[in-house]
């Protein structure tokens, strides 16, 4: 892989694969809901939508038709930390596809009629997410856990903020965040580096560094019990523990610990809570990581009648995690983690998006060998250490969405469990 940084701060990586018959161009820009405020929450996601409505040179239909004419696929998505745009095409059509992608990215039309139309689309998207208890549970949890930080904002924004957005808001935000020092362009597949670089210089070469680099702020972790009543059949519960940022020495011990705890039916939580007791439809443990921090989550969906027993049984497993870990469990988890990583890296789009993410937020490539070696080097002692350090029930944050009980009931269950363990 070849990495290049332009004078204006734009970073580009080239991953040439001559045996491929296609290629992908991606643009990562450090623009997400963590960069927003109470007035413009949701603008990063809105911009992702509105750029596809047309450029100053082409209408949205002309861009879509142009992509179809060359058989290209293109899309974008927004996260809390960045927005990602990409196009994939056959190798001999890549320059045409790149021209279309760069045009919509660099020359947005921002037509006021398009803005009003797209508001309706996004408001429907917000309504759809409101009806999903599992997704809403994460929104409620993160709003509380990251209180005072940009990570507390929902990616889609709110009905009020989206409804009030104006063209001037988009122009101001784009001029602040869609700048070279906050942007990474990646190319992977079969392509001519000279032709691609010429196109990059055409669209991005005259941009100036604005002095607004990517800054990482330490994410807070605010513990509490949070509930939201929704008229649904199941309750969704999150038990959240303070986690780690994307670049941290304990990443692989924690991932392996999380695998042992709650990945699949043979995990501790899966075997006991789902398979033996039948208390939940689904239960799992996983890490959520951002540049400035993160969480370790235990997530479950269940009927309200099962919640108290499921919570108590889960807390019992969590409190005894360090003592119950075995060499065999760690060995199995290491193999599961290594195989899932290798299989994902064999999918070109997954590999490409991970590389762009690492370049944007870590400013470096994380190699396959580096990751595999880190996984293989984890010991039982490492996993026991992080189990003791990170899974502290007394520091846990709790969120329930659906047919929830009174907040005081959840607080009582947790407090009683902590007292029993003293």
ZAMARGU-4260 file (C-alpha; in steps of 0.2 Angstrom, whole numbers, plus 5000, padded with zeros to 4 digits):
<rodrens>
0) 5000/5000/5000 | 5006/5017/4996 | 5002/5032/5007 | 5003/5051/5001 | 5000/5067/5010
5) 4997/5082/5000 | 5004/5099/5005 | 4986/5105/5010 | 4984/5090/5022 | 4974/5079/5011
10) 4979/5061/5014 | 4978/5048/5000 | 4981/5029/5000 | 4983/5018/4985 | 4980/4999/4987
15) 4984/4993/4969 | 4978/4975/4965 | 4981/4971/4947 | 4972/4954/4948 | 4956/4963/4951
20) 4944/4968/4937 | 4936/4982/4947 | 4941/4996/4959 | 4934/5007/4972 | 4936/5025/4977
25) 4931/5031/4994 | 4931/5048/5003 | 4931/5048/5022 | 4928/5065/5030 | 4929/5068/5049
30) 4912/5075/5050 | 4899/5066/5062 | 4887/5070/5075 | 4901/5072/5088 | 4905/5089/5079
35) 4887/5095/5081 | 4878/5106/5094 | 4860/5108/5100 | 4855/5118/5086 | 4862/5109/5071
40) 4862/5091/5077 | 4859/5079/5062 | 4868/5091/5050 | 4882/5078/5046 | 4869/5065/5041
45) 4859/5078/5031 | 4874/5083/5021 | 4877/5065/5016 | 4859/5065/5009 | 4859/5082/5001
50) 4875/5079/4991 | 4867/5066/4981 | 4853/5078/4976 | 4865/5086/4963 | 4880/5096/4960
55) 4882/5113/4951 | 4886/5103/4935 | 4874/5089/4936 | 4857/5086/4943 | 4854/5071/4955
60) 4846/5062/4941 | 4861/5065/4929 | 4873/5058/4943 | 4862/5043/4946 | 4860/5040/4927
65) 4879/5042/4924 | 4883/5029/4937 | 4870/5017/4929 | 4877/5020/4912 | 4894/5013/4918
70) 4887/5000/4929 | 4894/5008/4945 | 4888/5006/4963 | 4889/5021/4975 | 4883/5026/4992
75) 4887/5034/5008 | 4884/5033/5027 | 4887/5044/5042 | 4893/5039/5060 | 4896/5049/5075
80) 4914/5052/5070 | 4915/5053/5051 | 4905/5052/5034 | 4910/5040/5021 | 4906/5041/5002
85) 4912/5028/4989 | 4910/5022/4971 | 4914/5005/4964 | 4916/5002/4946 | 4924/4991/4933
90) 4942/4996/4931 | 4940/5003/4914 | 4925/5014/4920 | 4934/5020/4936 | 4939/5037/4930
95) 4921/5041/4924 | 4914/5035/4941 | 4927/5045/4951 | 4923/5061/4941 | 4905/5059/4946
100) 4909/5055/4965 | 4921/5070/4966 | 4909/5081/4957 | 4894/5078/4970 | 4906/5079/4984
105) 4915/5095/4979 | 4902/5105/4970 | 4886/5102/4980 | 4871/5112/4972 | 4862/5114/4989
110) 4845/5118/4981 | 4833/5125/4994 | 4818/5114/4986 | 4829/5099/4987 | 4833/5103/5005
115) 4815/5104/5010 | 4811/5088/5001 | 4825/5079/5009 | 4819/5085/5026 | 4804/5074/5024
120) 4814/5059/5020 | 4825/5061/5035 | 4810/5064/5046 | 4803/5047/5041 | 4820/5039/5044
125) 4820/5047/5062 | 4802/5040/5064 | 4807/5023/5058 | 4822/5022/5071 | 4810/5028/5085
130) 4800/5012/5082 | 4815/5001/5084 | 4818/4998/5103 | 4835/4990/5101 | 4841/5006/5091
135) 4832/5018/5102 | 4840/5009/5118 | 4858/5014/5111 | 4852/5032/5108 | 4846/5033/5126
140) 4861/5025/5133 | 4874/5035/5124 | 4864/5051/5127 | 4866/5048/5145 | 4884/5040/5146
145) 4892/5054/5135 | 4882/5068/5142 | 4892/5084/5139 | 4901/5077/5124 | 4897/5077/5105
150) 4895/5058/5106 | 4879/5061/5115 | 4871/5067/5100 | 4860/5056/5089 | 4867/5053/5071
155) 4850/5057/5063 | 4847/5073/5074 | 4830/5077/5080 | 4813/5082/5072 | 4816/5099/5078
160) 4834/5102/5072 | 4831/5094/5055 | 4815/5104/5052 | 4824/5120/5055 | 4840/5118/5045
165) 4843/5131/5031 | 4855/5132/5016 | 4867/5144/5026 | 4869/5130/5039 | 4875/5118/5026
170) 4887/5130/5018 | 4894/5135/5035 | 4896/5117/5041 | 4904/5111/5024 | 4916/5125/5024
175) 4922/5121/5042 | 4923/5102/5041 | 4924/5097/5023 | 4942/5102/5022 | 4958/5094/5016
180) 4966/5091/5033 | 4950/5082/5039 | 4949/5071/5023 | 4956/5054/5017 | 4954/5048/4999
185) 4957/5029/4996 | 4958/5019/4980 | 4958/5000/4979 | 4958/4988/4965 | 4965/4988/4947
190) 4968/5007/4943 | 4981/5019/4936 | 4988/5028/4950 | 4993/5043/4938 | 4976/5045/4931
195) 4968/5044/4948 | 4980/5057/4956 | 4977/5068/4941 | 4958/5068/4945 | 4962/5070/4964
200) 4972/5086/4960 | 4959/5092/4948 | 4946/5092/4962 | 4956/5094/4978 | 4972/5102/4973
205) 4967/5120/4975 | 4960/5118/4992 | 4969/5126/5006 | 4972/5120/5023 | 4960/5129/5035
210) 4969/5125/5051 | 4955/5114/5058 | 4963/5097/5061 | 4955/5082/5068 | 4955/5083/5087
215) 4952/5069/5099 | 4943/5073/5116 | 4942/5061/5130 | 4925/5054/5131 | 4916/5054/5147
220) 4907/5040/5155 | 4892/5044/5166 | 4884/5030/5175 | 4865/5030/5179 | 4849/5020/5176
225) 4839/5026/5161 | 4822/5020/5155 | 4811/5024/5140 | 4793/5017/5138 | 4789/5011/5121
230) 4773/5001/5116 | 4782/4985/5110 | 4781/4967/5114 | 4799/4966/5121 | 4811/4976/5132
235) 4828/4979/5126 | 4842/4981/5140 | 4860/4987/5139 | 4872/4985/5153 | 4886/4997/5149
240) 4904/4998/5156 | 4917/5011/5153 | 4928/5004/5138 | 4943/5010/5128 | 4946/5021/5113
245) 4951/5013/5096 | 4969/5014/5099 | 4972/5005/5116 | 4984/4992/5123 | 4970/4982/5130
250) 4960/4981/5114 | 4963/4962/5111 | 4962/4956/5128 | 4946/4965/5130 | 4939/4959/5113
255) 4943/4941/5118 | 4935/4943/5136 | 4920/4950/5127 | 4919/4935/5115 | 4920/4923/5130
260) 4907/4932/5139 | 4894/4935/5126 | 4897/4929/5108 | 4886/4915/5102 | 4877/4901/5111
265) 4893/4894/5118 | 4898/4910/5127 | 4894/4912/5146 | 4879/4923/5144 | 4873/4914/5128
270) 4874/4896/5136 | 4866/4901/5153 | 4854/4915/5150 | 4847/4909/5133 | 4851/4891/5131
275) 4849/4884/5148 | 4836/4896/5156 | 4827/4902/5140 | 4825/4920/5147 | 4830/4930/5132
280) 4828/4930/5113 | 4845/4937/5110 | 4860/4941/5122 | 4878/4947/5117 | 4893/4956/5123
285) 4903/4968/5112 | 4914/4983/5112 | 4909/5001/5105 | 4925/5011/5102 | 4928/5029/5097
290) 4944/5039/5095 | 4941/5047/5113 | 4934/5032/5122 | 4920/5019/5122 | 4910/5006/5131
295) 4908/4988/5134 | 4890/4982/5131 | 4880/4968/5137 | 4864/4968/5126 | 4848/4958/5128
300) 4830/4957/5121 | 4817/4949/5132 | 4799/4948/5138 | 4795/4959/5153 | 4791/4944/5163
305) 4809/4938/5161 | 4818/4953/5165 | 4822/4952/5183 | 4829/4935/5183 | 4839/4938/5167
310) 4846/4954/5175 | 4851/4944/5191 | 4858/4930/5181 | 4868/4941/5170 | 4875/4951/5185
315) 4880/4935/5193 | 4890/4930/5178 | 4898/4947/5176 | 4903/4948/5194 | 4911/4931/5193
320) 4919/4933/5176 | 4937/4934/5182 | 4937/4919/5193 | 4928/4908/5180 | 4939/4911/5165
325) 4948/4896/5159 | 4963/4893/5147 | 4951/4883/5135 | 4939/4898/5134 | 4952/4910/5130
330) 4960/4898/5117 | 4943/4896/5108 | 4939/4915/5109 | 4956/4919/5101 | 4953/4907/5087
335) 4935/4914/5084 | 4942/4932/5084 | 4956/4928/5072 | 4945/4919/5060 | 4932/4932/5060
340) 4945/4945/5057 | 4953/4936/5043 | 4937/4932/5034 | 4931/4950/5035 | 4948/4956/5028
345) 4945/4944/5013 | 4930/4954/5008 | 4937/4969/4998 | 4924/4982/5004 | 4926/4977/5022
350) 4945/4978/5021 | 4944/4995/5011 | 4932/5004/5024 | 4943/4998/5039 | 4959/5005/5030
355) 4951/5022/5027 | 4944/5022/5045 | 4961/5019/5052 | 4970/5031/5041 | 4957/5045/5045
360) 4957/5043/5064 | 4974/5034/5068 | 4984/5041/5053 | 4991/5024/5049 | 4988/5007/5041
365) 4985/4993/5053 | 4992/4978/5045 | 4985/4960/5045 | 5001/4953/5053 | 5000/4966/5067
370) 4982/4961/5071 | 4985/4943/5071 | 5001/4944/5081 | 4992/4954/5094 | 4978/4942/5095
375) 4989/4927/5097 | 5000/4935/5110 | 4985/4937/5122 | 4986/4926/5138 | 4974/4920/5151
380) 4982/4932/5163 | 4979/4946/5151 | 4960/4942/5150 | 4958/4940/5168 | 4966/4957/5171
385) 4954/4966/5160 | 4939/4956/5167 | 4943/4962/5184 | 4947/4980/5179 | 4933/4984/5167
390) 4918/4974/5172 | 4914/4983/5189 | 4895/4981/5193 | 4896/4996/5204 | 4902/5007/5189
395) 4889/5000/5177 | 4877/5010/5167 | 4860/5003/5164 | 4847/5007/5150 | 4830/4999/5147
400) 4818/5003/5132 | 4801/4995/5129 | 4789/4988/5142 | 4800/4994/5156 | 4798/4993/5174
405) 4800/5008/5186 | 4817/5015/5186 | 4818/5012/5205 | 4816/4993/5203 | 4831/4992/5192
410) 4841/5002/5204 | 4836/4991/5218 | 4841/4975/5209 | 4858/4982/5205 | 4860/4989/5223
415) 4855/4972/5231 | 4867/4963/5220 | 4882/4974/5224 | 4878/4973/5243 | 4877/4954/5242
420) 4895/4954/5234 | 4903/4965/5248
</rodrens>
